[in-house]
Amino acid sequence: MNKKSYLILKDQKIIKGIILLSLPIMISNILKSLHDIVDMYFISNLTDKATMVEAQVSAITITGPIMQICQALAIGLMIAGTAIMSQYIGSKAIDKARKVSGQLLLISITIGIIFNILLFLGASLILKAMKINPTSDLFSYSLSYVRYRSFELIGLFIFYAFQASRQSLGDTFTPVVLNAIAIVLNIILTSFFIKVLLMDLKGAALATVLANIMIIPFCLIIMANKHHNVLALSAVDLRPNFSNMKKLFIVGVPAAISQAFTSLGFLLINSLVAGFDGYIINAIGVGNRINALLLFPAMSIGSVLTTFIGQNIGASQIKRAKQGLWYSMIMVLVITIVGASILMFLRKPLVSIFIKNTENAKAFDMGVYYLYFLLMALPLMGIFQIWLSTFQGTGRTDLSLLVATARLWLFRLPLIWFLMKVIKLQAASIWYAMIISNFATIIFATALYVFVDFKPRITQNSKKILE
């Protein structure tokens, strides 16, 4: 039994095991999120007022969910690939795992190209559907940013396929290293394009695309390298195999739907936000970026919890699976409450990284105010992540999909519309709806927990998928 399996199945210090396993995931998640933050940081610090800084920062915020929807299928396929390859590797069926890895890479390249073309050609229609004024600076910058970033999708899909193959082998370190390299390249290129070549948002987008593409050859080399790599791919593994493709889609589509529904919900929220003044959009965008970073500890613990619960249920260690749930819940609550309490006094320094008080006082004040509500909601989001992971780990992905969808589509979106259109709270609708919807979601998820029985869910149909 290797060290990771021991931490999950045997080690009596459950909290220590979960923390050790979650650290690489947290670092990787932080690195992934830094690409947009790098763009926002450099654009926010432009000194030339003619560059329309506010509109450019808002464009990054508005278009974020568009990119996330495109990534949803890639993430779903990564989850599917990791699950299927891990089970094949566990049963010593290395050849079958290798074939799945090859098909996942083939699918990723094909879909990445298709999504690149569709997003580039359809960007204008998407932005118009979001009711962004086609004659505005926001529309112009958003259009350019989305079209540039569309060329990132091919590399992004390939990287997720690479990450699935490494994670199935227990290698969480290599993806972190490549993510770190991409971030460093992004910072260097963005600085060069903006400060030396005096480019605007297009330069930031181009730097992000190039940084992500430059690590892809290394991903492909590692996937084909036979040295200490039992999943080393050959040309035979890349021949279309519709049986393996079917397996990937059967397992991956539900996860993709969950990701896409969440991103689509935020896209609709952004379409409502697009009607606000530019400084409000700017402040909301900055607050959301900071909040995303603060959530990574909870999300990383949640990712480990999914595996922890699943493996212990498979080993008939139901008591240990439940202990993992409640220990994780306690850890997340402590981290989020303590973290939010400390950062509550650091809101101004955090916001000042992206918005200068002397240059845009309205946006700065609004950002500090919005961050107050985000920090208040942080413990609720932590609990939300733990419930999602519990449902996924116990095999009740139907419950995780239901909770994730209800949070935005049943609670938040209708509430934003009501507060904005009926009560006329304007921008305040966003943060009030966020607090109320998160609280309602926690109650809803807690109620659904009664349907979780912690029993193995290896059905005949699921066996056929993996045979």
N, C-alpha and C positions, 0 to 999 in steps of 0.2 A: 504493500500500500504506500503510495507516494505521500509527500507532506500535505498537499492540498486535500487529498481524500481523507487523511487522518484528521485534519482540522475540521472537516465537515461532518465526519461520521463518528469519530472517537474522542477527540480532545474534550476533556471536561470543562476547560476554560472556553466556553462558547463565545463570550464577548470578545476575547482576544482573537479567536479564530476569524470571526466576522470582520473585525477591524483590519486584520492582516490581509485578508482576501479582498477587502473593499478598496484599499489604498491604491493599487495600480489602476483600478477602474476609475476612481475619482480623478487621478492625475490625467488619465486619457480623456475623460469627459471635459475636464477643464481646458485641456489643450485644444480639443475640437471647437469649443465655444469661443476661443480667443480670436479666431479668424475675423468674425464680424466685429469683435471689440477692437481689434487692431484698426480696421477700416474706420470705425466710429471715432476712435481716439485721434487719429491723424487728421480726419476731416474736421473734427470739433476744434482742433487747434490751428486751423488755417487762419492766417491774419489778414488776408486780402478780402475785404468785405464784398468785392464784386463777385466772389466765387459762390455767393449765396449759401453760406455755411448751414444755416438752419434748414433749408430745403434739402440739402444733401444728407444731413444726418437723419432727417425725417424719412427720406427715401430708403435708407437702410432699414429703418424700423418698419415701414409700411410693407416692404417686399420680403421681409424675413419669413413669414408663413408660406409664401409662394415657393421658396426654396425648400422649406420643410416638407411641403406636400410632395414635391418631387423626390425627396429623400425617403419618404415613407415606405415605398416599395423596396428600396435598397435595404432599409433597416429590417423590414419584414423578412426578406430573403436571407439576410445575415442571421437573424434569429433562427430561421428554419434550417439553414445550412449548419449552424453550430449544433443545434439539437440532433439532427440526423447523423452528422459526422461523429459527434461525441458518442452516440449509441453504437455506431458501427465500430469505432475504435475500442469501446469498452467490451464489445463482443469479439474482438480480434479480427473483424472483417475489414482489414486495412484496404484491400483492393476496392471494396465497395465505397469506403469513405473517400478514397482518392477519386473515384469516378464522380461522386457527388461534388467534390471540390472543383473538378474540371467543368462540370455542367453549370455550377454556380458562377464560375468565372465567365463562361460563354454567355450565359443569360445576362450577366451584369454588363458586359461589353455591349451586347445588342440593345438592351433597354436603355443604357446610358446614352447611346447614339440617338435612339428614337426620342428620348426625353429632351436631349440637347436641341434637336431640330424643332420639336413641338413648342418648347418654351421660347426659343428665339423668335419663331414666327408668330406665336400667340401672345407674346408679352403685352402688346398694345391692347388687345381685346380683354385680357385679364385685368389690366389696370383700369380700363373703362368700365368693366363690370363692377369694380370696386368703387365706382363713382368718383374717381379722381379727375379733376378738371383737365381735359386734354391740352388746354392752353397754358397750364400752370407750370412753374419751375419744378414743382414736386413731381408732376407727371413726366417731364422731360428727364430728370435725373433718375427717377425710378425705372423708366424704360431702358435707359442706358445701363444701369446697374444690373437689371435682370438679364439683359441680353449678354452682357459680358460674363456674368456668373453662370449662364447656361452652359458655357463651354467647360465648366468645372464638373458637370454631372458625370461625364464618362469616367474621369479619374475617380470620382467619389464612389461610384458603383463598384469599380474595380477594387478600391481600398476596402470597402465593406466585405467583399468576397474574400479578400486576403485576410482581413481580421477574423472572419468566421473560421477559416482554416486554421489560423494560429490558436484561437481560443479553444477550438475543439481538441487541440493537442495540449492545452493547459498553458500556452505561451501568451501571457498578457503583457510581457515586457517589450517585445519587438514592435507592436503597434504604437506603444507609448513613445518609443525612440523615434519612429518615423513621424509621428505627430509633432514631436518637439522640433525635429528638423524642419518640417513644413512651417511651423510658427516662426522660427528664426528667419527662414527665407522670406516669409510674408512681411515681417517687420523691416528687413533690409530693403526689399523691393518696394514696399509702400513708401518708405522714407525717401528712397531714390526718386521714384516717380513723382512724388508730391513736392519734396523739398528741392530737388535738383532740376527735374524736368518741368516743374511747376504745373503738373497735371492736377485735375480735380478728382471727383468721385470715380471717374473712369480709370484713373491711375490706381486707386485703391482696389477696385474690382479686378483689374488686370493683374495686379500683384498677387491677390488671393488665388486667382485661377492658376497662375504660373507656379506659385508655391506648392499648390496641391498636385499639379501635374508632374512636377519635378521629382516627387518621391515615388511615382507609380512604377518607373522602370525597376527600382529596388524591390518593390512588392512582387513584380513578376519574376525577377531573378530569384528571390527567396522561395517563391512557390515552385520554381522549376529546379532548384538546387537539390541534389540528392544527398548532400552531406548532412547527416543527422536530421533528415526530414523524411519520415515515412510516407508523407503525402505529396512527395515530389511529383509534379505533373509532367506528362509526356504528351506528344501530339495525339496519341490514341484517346487520352482522357478528354480531349477537347472536341472529339467528334460528337455531333448531336445525339443525345440519348433521351428520347421523349419520356421514357419510364422514370428516369431520375429527375427530369424537369418537372414531371407531374408531382413527384414527392415534394419537391421544394415549394411548389405553388400551393399544394394542399395544406402544408404546415405554415407557410409564410403569409398567405393572403389574410387570415384573420388578424395577425399582428400588423400587417400593412394597413388594413382598414382602420384599426384603432389609431395608428399614427396619423393617417390621412384625415380622419374625422376630427381629431384634436387640432391639427394644423389648419384645417378648413374653418373650424370654429374661430380660431384666432385671426384667420384671414377676414372673416366677416366682422369681427370686432374692430380690426384695423380699418375696414371700409367705413365703419361708423366714426372712428377716430379721425379719419381723413378730412372730415368736415370741420374740425376744430382749427384754431389758429396754429401756425407753425410752431410756436414756442411750446404749446401743449403737447404736440406730437413728439417734439424733440425730448421733452422731459419724460414722457411715458416710455419712449424708446430707451433712454439711458437707464431709467429705473428697472425696466424689464431685463436689460443686460446684466445689471448688478445682481438682481434677484436670481437670475439663472445660475450665476456663479455660487451664490449662497446656498442654492438647493443641491449642489453636487454631492456633499457628504451624505445627505438623506437618500439621494438617488443611487449612490454607489452602494450603500448599505442595503438598499432595496434589491439591487441587482444580485448581490451575494445571497440575500435571503431567498430569492427564487430558487437558486441552485441548492441551498442548504435544506430547504423544506422538501424539494423534489427528491433529492438523494436519500434523505432520512425516511421519507414515506416509502421509497423503493426498498429500503433496508428494514422496513417494518418498525422503525424507531419513532412512533407517533409522538410519544412524550417529548423526545428531543426536538422534533420538528416544531411542536408548540412552544417549547422553551425558546427556540430560535426566534419565533415570531415576537414573543413578549419582551425578550432581551433587546431585540432590534427596535421595537417600539419605544422602550425606555431610552435607549441610546440616542435615537433620533430626536425624541422630545428634549432630552438634556442638551444635545448639541444645538438644536434650533432655538430653544428658549435662551440659553446662555449667549449664543452667538447674536441673536436678535437684540438682546439687552445691551450687549457691548456696542454693537454697530449702530444702535439708536443714537448714540452720542457722536458717531463719526459720519453722520449722513452728509454733512457739508463737505468734508474732505473727499468722500467717495464721489459725490456728484461733481465736484470741481475737477476731477480727472477728465471729465468729458465736456463740461459746460463751465465757462469762466464767468464768475459773478460780475466782473467788471465789464464784460462784453455783452452778456445776455442775461440781465438780472431776472427778467420774468421767467425764462426757462429754468434758470438755476433755482429760484424759489419754488417753482412748481415741482421740479425734480426732487428737491429735499422733502417737500410735503408728500409727494407720491410715495417716496421710499419709506416714509413713516408707516403707511398702510401695508406696504409690501412686507416690512419687517414684522408687523403685527400678525400677518397671515402666514408667516414662515412655519410656525409649529403645525398649523393646519395642513400645509402642503407636505410636511414631513410625514404626518400620519397618513395622508392620502397615498404617498409613495409606498408605505409599508403595507397598506391594505391591497394595493395593486399587486405587489410582489407576492403577497400571501395567496391571492387568488390564482396567480400564474403558477406558483410553485405547487399548489395542490391540484393543478390541472383544470381549475374552474376559470378558464380564459373567457368563458361567456360572461362571468361576473365582472372580470376586469374590464372587458369591453363595455359592459353596461354602465359601470361606474365612471369610466373615462368619458363616455359619450354624454352621460347625464350631467356631468359637471359643467360642461359648456352649453350643450344643446337644450337641456331641460331646465337648468337653473340660471346660468350666467347670461346667455344671450337674451332670453325673454326679459330678464330683470334689467339689463342694460337698456333695452328698448323702452321698457316701462318708465324707468327713472329718467331717461333722456327725453322721451317724447311726451310723456304724460306729466311727470313731476317737474320736468324742465331743470334737472340738476346739471346738465351739460357734462363737463369733464369729470365732475365728482361722481357721475354715474358709474364710471369705470372702477374706481376703487371701492365704492360701497357695494357694488355688485360682486366684486371679487371676494370681499370678506364674507358676505352673506352666502354666496354660492359655494365657497370652500367649506364653510361650516355645515351647510346642508348636505354637501357631498360626504363629509365625514359621518354624519348621522346615517345617511343612506348606506354607505359602505359597511358601517358597524352592524346595521340591521341585516345586511346580506350575509354577514359572517355565520349566521345560524345555518346557512345552507352548505357550509364547508364541513366535510366529514373526515378529512385527512386520511382517506382511503386511497390505495393505488387505483389508478384509472387506466390501466393497460388493457384496452378492449381488443377484441378480435380485429376490428377495423384498423386500429392504430398499429397492430402487429403487421398487418398486410402492407401498410405504408412503408415499413422499415425492412420488409423481406425482399 
